[in-house]
């Protein structure tokens, strides 16, 4: 993981130097043509001022958009989150670290279809920040009903914010071909009213059933 991060940092540094050098060189050459005693233009119908404008204006607009993007990335979240939940993809199950619990727990598929022994439980109308990563290969934390899809990449942490606006049980899957057990690591999210405390870790297929 450390080698991969080092290569990534070197690549970002290389691209940063390259992206800084190219516009600086272009503006240097344009300034030399406009204000210098000698001109590199040999065609009589060329206009240095027009070339300077159609180079400077798009570059300025792109720079402004990059600045807005950096401001958006570096600023704090626009909403207050209830908790930060860490999701770890493993071969072939999911692990969750939820505040209020002593340690993380694993969510493993049971004998019931699209069911796990320990689902991820969230409160209604509370914002949560997901921090998704992987411990082995690339996975993908995907919940189609919630329009949520976050890639779980080893050595990286991807973030997303979501909230539930209706009570229910929602099933998702890993949408990356992560190995032979790819089809056996479902995601189950339960949205409950905060005051409602169901039995802990009881499969949702068995809730509401009574023994005869």
C-alpha positions as CSV (number, residue, x, y, z in Angstrom):
1,X,0.0,0.0,0.0
2,X,2.8,2.4,0.8
3,X,4.5,1.8,-2.6
4,X,1.2,2.4,-4.4
5,X,0.7,5.7,-2.5
6,X,4.2,6.8,-3.3
7,X,3.7,6.1,-7.0
8,X,0.4,8.0,-6.9
9,X,2.0,11.0,-5.2
10,X,4.9,11.1,-7.7
11,X,2.4,10.9,-10.6
12,X,0.3,13.8,-9.1
13,X,3.5,15.8,-8.7
14,X,4.6,15.2,-12.3
15,X,1.2,16.2,-13.6
16,X,1.2,19.3,-11.4
17,X,4.6,20.4,-12.7
18,X,3.6,19.7,-16.3
19,X,0.3,21.6,-16.0
20,X,2.1,24.5,-14.5
21,X,4.9,24.6,-17.1
22,X,2.7,24.5,-20.2
23,X,0.5,27.5,-19.6
24,X,3.5,29.5,-18.3
25,X,5.5,28.7,-21.5
26,X,2.5,29.6,-23.7
27,X,2.0,33.0,-22.0
28,X,5.7,33.7,-22.2
29,X,5.8,33.1,-25.9
30,X,2.7,35.1,-26.5
31,X,4.1,38.0,-24.4
32,X,7.3,37.9,-26.4
33,X,5.3,38.1,-29.7
34,X,3.1,40.9,-28.6
35,X,5.6,43.2,-26.7
36,X,8.9,42.1,-28.2
37,X,10.8,43.8,-31.0
38,X,10.8,40.6,-33.1
39,X,7.8,38.5,-34.0
40,X,7.6,34.8,-34.9
41,X,4.6,35.4,-37.1
42,X,5.4,35.3,-40.7
43,X,1.9,35.3,-42.2
44,X,0.4,38.7,-42.7
45,X,-3.2,37.9,-41.8
46,X,-2.3,36.8,-38.2
47,X,-3.3,39.0,-35.2
48,X,-1.3,38.6,-32.1
49,X,-3.8,40.3,-29.9
50,X,-6.6,38.0,-31.1
51,X,-4.5,35.0,-30.4
52,X,-3.7,36.3,-26.9
53,X,-7.4,36.9,-26.2
54,X,-8.6,33.5,-27.3
55,X,-5.8,31.8,-25.3
56,X,-6.1,33.9,-22.1
57,X,-10.0,33.9,-21.8
58,X,-10.4,30.1,-22.0
59,X,-7.5,29.6,-19.7
60,X,-8.9,32.0,-17.2
61,X,-12.3,30.3,-17.3
62,X,-10.7,26.9,-16.7
63,X,-8.6,28.3,-13.9
64,X,-11.8,29.8,-12.3
65,X,-13.6,26.4,-12.6
66,X,-10.6,24.7,-11.0
67,X,-10.6,27.1,-8.1
68,X,-14.3,26.5,-7.6
69,X,-13.7,22.8,-7.6
70,X,-10.9,23.1,-5.0
71,X,-13.1,25.2,-2.8
72,X,-15.9,22.6,-3.1
73,X,-13.5,19.7,-2.3
74,X,-11.7,21.4,0.7
75,X,-14.7,22.9,2.4
76,X,-16.6,21.2,5.1
77,X,-19.8,19.2,4.5
78,X,-22.9,21.4,3.9
79,X,-24.9,19.4,6.5
80,X,-24.2,18.1,9.9
81,X,-23.8,14.3,10.0
82,X,-25.1,12.1,12.7
83,X,-22.1,9.7,12.5
84,X,-19.2,8.6,10.4
85,X,-19.6,4.9,9.5
86,X,-16.6,3.0,8.0
87,X,-17.4,0.3,5.5
88,X,-14.7,-2.3,4.7
89,X,-15.0,-4.7,1.7
90,X,-13.6,-8.1,2.2
91,X,-13.6,-11.4,0.3
92,X,-16.5,-12.0,0.6
93,X,-18.4,-10.0,3.2
94,X,-18.6,-6.5,4.6
95,X,-17.3,-5.1,7.8
96,X,-18.8,-2.0,9.5
97,X,-17.4,0.3,12.1
98,X,-20.3,2.2,13.7
99,X,-19.9,4.8,16.5
100,X,-21.3,3.6,19.8
101,X,-20.0,0.1,19.4
102,X,-16.8,-1.2,21.0
103,X,-15.4,-2.7,17.7
104,X,-16.3,-3.4,14.1
105,X,-18.6,-6.2,13.1
106,X,-18.9,-8.4,10.0
107,X,-22.0,-8.7,7.9
108,X,-22.1,-12.2,6.4
109,X,-24.7,-13.7,4.1
110,X,-27.1,-16.1,5.7
111,X,-29.1,-19.0,4.4
112,X,-32.0,-16.7,3.4
113,X,-31.7,-15.0,0.0
114,X,-30.5,-11.4,0.1
115,X,-30.1,-11.5,3.9
116,X,-27.2,-11.0,6.2
117,X,-26.7,-11.9,9.9
118,X,-25.9,-8.3,10.9
119,X,-27.3,-5.5,8.7
120,X,-26.2,-1.9,8.7
121,X,-28.9,0.0,10.8
122,X,-29.4,3.7,10.3
123,X,-31.9,6.2,11.7
124,X,-34.6,7.9,9.7
125,X,-33.8,11.5,8.5
126,X,-30.3,11.4,9.9
127,X,-27.3,12.3,7.7
128,X,-24.5,9.8,7.7
129,X,-21.0,10.0,6.2
130,X,-19.8,6.8,4.7
131,X,-16.0,6.1,4.5
132,X,-15.5,3.1,2.2
133,X,-12.4,1.1,1.7
134,X,-11.2,-2.5,1.1
135,X,-8.8,-4.8,2.8
136,X,-7.9,-7.0,-0.2
137,X,-9.3,-6.4,-3.8
138,X,-11.5,-3.8,-5.3
139,X,-15.1,-4.0,-4.2
140,X,-18.1,-1.6,-4.7
141,X,-20.6,-0.6,-2.1
142,X,-23.7,-0.3,-4.3
143,X,-27.3,0.4,-3.2
144,X,-29.4,0.9,-6.4
145,X,-32.6,1.8,-4.5
146,X,-30.7,4.6,-2.6
147,X,-28.8,5.7,-5.7
148,X,-25.6,5.1,-3.8
149,X,-22.5,3.6,-5.3
150,X,-19.0,4.0,-3.7
151,X,-16.0,2.0,-4.8
152,X,-14.0,0.2,-2.1
153,X,-10.3,0.4,-3.2
154,X,-7.4,-1.0,-1.1
155,X,-5.3,1.7,0.4
156,X,-7.9,4.5,-0.4
157,X,-10.9,5.9,1.4
158,X,-13.8,7.1,-0.6
159,X,-16.5,9.2,1.1
160,X,-20.2,9.9,0.5
161,X,-23.1,11.4,2.5
162,X,-26.6,9.9,2.5
163,X,-29.7,9.9,4.5
164,X,-32.9,7.8,4.6
165,X,-36.3,9.4,4.0
166,X,-38.4,6.3,4.5
167,X,-38.4,3.3,6.7
168,X,-37.6,-0.1,5.2
169,X,-35.0,-2.7,4.4
170,X,-32.9,-2.2,1.4
171,X,-30.6,-4.7,-0.3
172,X,-27.5,-3.9,-2.4
173,X,-24.6,-5.8,-3.8
174,X,-21.0,-5.6,-4.6
175,X,-20.9,-4.4,-8.3
176,X,-17.2,-5.3,-8.9
177,X,-16.0,-8.7,-10.0
178,X,-14.0,-9.3,-6.8
179,X,-13.6,-13.1,-7.1
180,X,-15.4,-16.4,-6.8
181,X,-17.6,-15.3,-3.9
182,X,-18.7,-12.1,-5.6
183,X,-22.3,-13.1,-5.6
184,X,-22.3,-14.0,-1.9
185,X,-21.7,-10.6,-0.3
186,X,-25.0,-8.7,-0.2
187,X,-25.5,-5.4,1.5
188,X,-28.5,-4.9,3.8
189,X,-29.4,-1.5,5.2
190,X,-32.2,-1.1,7.7
191,X,-33.8,2.4,8.1
192,X,-35.7,2.6,11.4
193,X,-37.3,5.3,13.5
194,X,-34.8,6.4,16.2
195,X,-37.2,5.6,19.0
196,X,-37.8,2.1,17.6
197,X,-35.4,-0.5,19.0
198,X,-35.8,-3.9,17.2
199,X,-34.2,-7.1,18.5
200,X,-30.5,-6.9,17.9
201,X,-29.2,-8.8,14.9
202,X,-32.4,-10.8,14.2
203,X,-32.7,-11.5,10.5
204,X,-35.4,-9.2,9.1
205,X,-37.1,-12.2,7.5
206,X,-37.9,-13.5,11.0
207,X,-39.1,-10.3,12.5
208,X,-42.9,-10.2,13.1
209,X,-43.1,-14.1,13.1
210,X,-44.3,-15.9,16.2
211,X,-43.9,-19.5,17.2
212,X,-47.0,-21.6,17.0
